[in-house]
Amino acid sequence: FMVYPITGLNPKPIRFARFLGILTLESFTAAALGLAVGAAAPNADAAVAIGPAVMLVWIIFGGYYANSENIPSALRWLPRCSLIKHAFEALCINEFAGLEFQLDEGGRGMATGEDVLSWLSFGHTSIRKTLRSEARILGFYYWLTYCILRAGKPKFQQVEAAAAVQEAPAAAAVAKAGEVDDAATAAATEPVLAGSS
């Protein structure tokens, strides 16, 4: 709340509310990426090493260091998958849309915020479209985390096999009780048989 006005960003309350919403969605997406990396890594040390490397790729292709129109065609899919690119694009649209600037003395520069967005290759979209793309990336990372955890879940002994082991002593006890009853019945009938003979 302090950095936003100090840096001179658009002071309109609606722009500030959108700014907070965009950053919140980006933070959730980054956390989902961390979950996916943590689920795929064999241990915590590997996750700590893999996470920054993956994030570095998304930062490079996030639209700030490389314009998406200047990226080789074989790598054009990377900006579309970058959680940084969609958040940066939404923030730029939120900040520059509708602004007007004064040109320098030679008439050079950009007269409107739309000129800036076109220079960044962000003039063909809207905040709503970029947030939908960010939400799709968020959902993909959650789904990927679930699939990785489901595929790597530990295997346990079947419950049926454990129940059979418990039933064996019970069956032996029933059989032993039956043998005792048979022996008692035989002992009770012996005097009767002896008396009759």
Buried (B, 14 or more C-beta within 10 A) or exposed (E): EEEBEEEEBBEEEEBBEBBEBBEEBBEBBBEBBBBBBBBBBEEEEEBEEBBEEBBEEBBBBBBEEBEBEEBEEEEEEBBEBBBBBBBBBBBBBBBBBEBEEEEEEEEEEBEBBBBBBEEBBBBEBEBEBBBEBBBBBBEBBBEBBEEBBEEEEEEEEEEEEEEEEEEEEEEEEEEEEEEEEEEEEEEEEEEEEEEEE
